[in-house]
Amino acid sequence: MLLRLVALLAMVATSSCSRASDESEAKQWSKPPPPKDDVAIPTTLAIDVTVDGAAKGAVTAATLATKQPDFVDTDRKAWLISTIIPEATAGTVVEAIGPTGVAVKFARPTADGLEPVLFLTRRAEVIVSAIDPKDPFPRYHGQGGRLHRAGDQLPRVAPVSRLVITQGSR
């Protein structure tokens, strides 16, 4: 009788314990760190461009490869929208639209002197945002004390599927 009870307890104990292989399958690993060397422009990049209602082709990897970035640091590159699309002159409005329809409009330049740019990050993400040309890549980490730093408060669109350039009076 005692032997049966011990055998029953052993079966219950082994069936309720999780296996090490179950635990390792449930673990989620973080993304690998981005590469340290120069990040290639995604070959699948295709951002449709419309200027005053007329289609003007697309911004592609080949387009960006022919343009020198306006701002570069070790983590990212940024092209002014006016460098990529010459029609985006002062006084125009740049609207960046994502594939889900989320859009942000940037006056060029903004009242604060910010300029819309196309970013390429170390993770090969393409983002449209506004930057201050005097300080294109401001530091955020370690600034402002514990939990009191504002961080980057500027709107951005990522990924970007379309750019619409219109005259500011519209």
C-alpha positions in Angstrom: 0.0 0.0 0.0 2.7 2.4 0.9 4.6 1.5 -2.2 1.5 2.4 -4.3 1.1 5.7 -2.6 4.8 6.7 -3.2 4.4 5.7 -6.9 1.3 7.7 -7.2 2.9 10.8 -5.6 5.9 10.4 -7.9 3.7 10.3 -11.0 1.8 13.4 -9.9 5.0 15.3 -9.1 6.7 14.6 -12.4 3.6 15.3 -14.5 3.0 18.8 -12.9 6.6 20.0 -13.2 7.5 21.9 -16.3 10.4 20.7 -18.4 13.4 22.9 -19.1 12.6 22.7 -22.8 9.2 24.2 -22.2 10.7 27.1 -20.3 13.3 27.9 -23.0 10.6 27.9 -25.7 8.6 30.5 -23.7 11.5 32.9 -23.3 11.5 35.8 -25.7 14.8 37.2 -26.7 15.3 40.9 -27.6 16.2 42.0 -31.1 19.8 41.6 -32.0 21.8 44.8 -31.8 22.0 46.8 -35.0 25.2 46.4 -37.1 28.1 48.6 -36.3 29.1 49.3 -39.9 27.4 51.3 -42.5 23.7 50.4 -43.0 22.5 49.7 -46.5 19.4 51.5 -47.7 16.6 48.9 -48.0 16.4 47.7 -51.6 12.6 47.4 -51.2 12.3 51.1 -50.4 9.6 52.8 -52.6 7.9 56.0 -51.3 5.4 57.4 -53.8 5.7 61.1 -54.4 3.0 63.5 -55.4 3.6 67.2 -56.0 0.6 69.5 -56.3 -1.6 66.6 -57.3 0.7 65.2 -59.9 2.5 61.9 -59.4 6.3 62.3 -59.6 7.6 58.8 -59.3 9.0 57.3 -56.2 11.9 57.7 -53.8 13.8 54.4 -54.0 17.1 53.0 -52.7 18.6 54.1 -56.0 17.4 57.6 -55.5 18.9 57.9 -52.1 22.2 56.3 -53.2 22.7 59.1 -55.7 22.1 61.8 -53.0 24.6 62.7 -50.3 22.9 62.7 -46.9 22.6 66.2 -45.4 23.2 64.9 -41.9 25.2 61.9 -40.8 26.4 60.4 -37.5 27.4 56.9 -36.4 23.8 55.8 -36.0 21.8 57.3 -38.8 21.7 59.3 -42.0 19.2 62.0 -42.8 18.3 63.7 -46.1 16.3 67.0 -46.2 13.1 66.4 -48.1 14.1 69.3 -50.4 17.3 67.5 -51.3 15.4 64.4 -52.4 12.4 66.3 -53.9 13.5 69.7 -55.4 9.9 70.9 -55.6 9.7 70.9 -51.8 10.8 74.5 -51.6 10.3 77.0 -48.8 6.7 77.6 -48.2 5.5 74.2 -49.2 3.8 71.6 -47.0 5.3 68.1 -46.8 2.8 65.4 -45.8 4.2 62.0 -44.9 1.7 59.1 -45.0 2.3 55.6 -43.6 0.8 52.4 -45.1 -2.0 52.4 -42.5 -3.1 55.9 -43.5 -1.5 57.8 -40.6 -0.2 61.1 -41.8 1.8 64.0 -40.5 2.1 67.4 -42.2 5.2 69.5 -41.9 5.4 73.1 -43.1 8.7 73.8 -44.7 10.3 75.3 -42.7 8.2 75.1 -39.5 7.7 78.2 -37.3 10.5 76.9 -35.1 12.9 76.5 -38.1 12.6 72.7 -38.2 13.0 71.0 -41.5 11.3 67.7 -42.7 13.8 64.9 -43.3 14.0 61.3 -44.4 15.9 59.3 -41.8 17.7 56.0 -42.2 18.4 54.4 -38.8 20.9 51.7 -37.8 18.1 49.2 -37.9 17.5 50.2 -41.6 14.2 51.8 -40.7 13.1 54.7 -42.9 11.3 57.5 -41.0 10.1 61.0 -41.9 10.4 63.5 -39.1 11.4 67.1 -38.5 14.8 68.2 -37.2 16.6 71.3 -36.2 19.3 71.7 -38.8 21.6 73.3 -36.2 21.3 70.2 -34.0 20.0 67.4 -36.2 20.7 64.5 -33.8 20.2 65.9 -30.2 21.2 63.8 -27.2 18.4 62.5 -25.1 20.1 59.9 -22.9 21.4 61.1 -19.6 19.8 64.5 -20.0 17.3 66.0 -17.5 17.6 63.6 -14.6 15.8 60.5 -13.7 12.4 60.3 -15.5 12.3 64.1 -16.0 13.7 64.3 -19.5 11.4 65.1 -22.3 12.9 62.9 -24.9 12.1 63.4 -28.6 8.7 65.0 -28.8 8.6 65.6 -32.5 6.1 63.7 -34.6 7.3 61.1 -37.1 5.9 58.6 -39.6 7.5 55.1 -39.9 7.3 53.3 -42.2 6.6 55.8 -44.9 4.6 54.9 -48.1 3.8 58.2 -49.6 5.0 61.9 -49.6 2.6 64.6 -50.8 4.1 68.1 -51.5 1.7 71.0 -51.8 2.0 74.8 -51.8 1.5 76.3 -48.3 -1.5 78.3 -49.3 -3.6 75.2 -50.0 
